[in-house]
């Protein structure tokens, strides 16, 4: 493969990963707000678990070289 094509593919992949990470961050904000509203009520623990899992997945995604 020639270098310009590889660079174009890298740029596209970088853009896609950034977009996915931004979407995950927005989702985390919504889950955080829902968690605050839930308080100690039903579903609060599930929301906390979802937040932890999504945070870990996002952090792993953005930390890859």
ABEGO torsion letter per residue (X at the ends): XBAAAAAAAAAAAAAAAAAAAAAAAAAAAAAAAAAAAAEABBGAAAAAAAAAAAAAAAAAAAABX
